[in-house]
């Protein structure tokens, strides 16, 4: 089944999300996180870091198989690491990131910055 996590908490050291085989979703509005670690597994997975999700030291996204999407609308993300895995993946950054790493996969992947 689809896993969904909505976080609005702040001042967390580490937030880890491990999805399953279906289409998993994490919506983050929490700020001041040391690490936001998203592991989607198979399926079309989505992480949306909303405009309130500011001051994140490391936003780490691993999608695996499926068309995976990371949308970052927040400012103050120090390091954003995106590994979409197989299939057509999308990283859309409308916020501010100091260090961005984008690893697509075997298919047509898109980075919008």
Secondary structure, 3 states (H helix, E strand, C coil): CCCEEEECCCCCCEEEEECCCCCCEEEECCCCEEEEEEECCCCCCEEEECCCCCCEEEEEEECCCCCCEEEECCCCEEEEEEECCCCCCEEEECCCEEEEEEECCCCCCEEEC
